[in-house]
Amino acid sequence: MKFKVNGKSISSRNLGDAILSSMQGEIQSAAEKQVIAKLSSIHYPVNHQPPRNIRFEGAILSGSQARMDCCCDRWICHTEMN
């Protein structure tokens, strides 16, 4: 028996893994959006500039690192997420 998950044909024996993988991707995306929204709301107190180009290295759900571009070198732009 075959099923479709995210438009891909999946055999019944791989269905559980496909559903789990699909859910992890959705959770990852939602978590990244929330973290980006929070980090974007922080402004450097001197010139009131927010961070730009926020990106993640690794899976956010397993302790990835967030990196962003900042207005100057005085603002630390590397955050480890635990």
N, C-alpha and C positions, 0 to 999 in steps of 0.2 A: 504494500500500500504506500502511496506517495502523498505528501502534504506540501503545501507552499507556505513558506515563512519569509516575509519580506520579499516576496516575488521570486524566491528561489525554491526549486523543487527539492524536497527533503524526504529521504526514506524514513519509514516508521522507526527504525532502530536508531536514527540520528535526531529524531524529533526533539527529545529533551535537551540535548546539547544546543540545538539550533534556537530553541526558545530561550534558554538561559543566555546564550550569546547575544541574542536580540535585546533582551531586557538589560543586560549589562551596558550595552551601547547607549540605550535610552537613558539609563540612570547616569552614566558618565556625562552625557551631553547636558542633562538637566543640572547636574552638580557643577559643571564648568560654567554654565550660564549664571548660576547663583553666585559663585565666587567672583566672576568677572563683574557682576553688578555691584557686589560689596566693595571690591577693590577700586572700582571706578568712582565710587562715592567718596573716596579718601583724597583730599587735596593737600599739597605741600603748603605749609603755613606761610611761607615767605611770599610766593607769587600765586598761590591758589590754583596751581596746575594739577590736574589729575594724571595718573599714570596712563600710558598709551600702549597699544600693541600687547595686551596681556595674553600670554600663551602658557601652555602646560607642557612639561616634559615627563612623560609617563602617564600612567593611569591615576587620575585624581583620587580614586577610591582606594588605592593602595599606597598612599603617601607620596604623591608626585611633587614636583617643584613647580612653582609658578614663577614666571619671569615677565618683566614688563619694562617698557622704556619710560624713563622719567625725565623731568625738565632739567635736572642738573646732577652732578656727581655727589652732591651732599645728601641727596635722598637715596637711601639704600633701596635698591630695586630687585633684590633677590630674596624670595621668601620660601622657606621650606614648610610644607604643609604636613602636619602630623595628624 
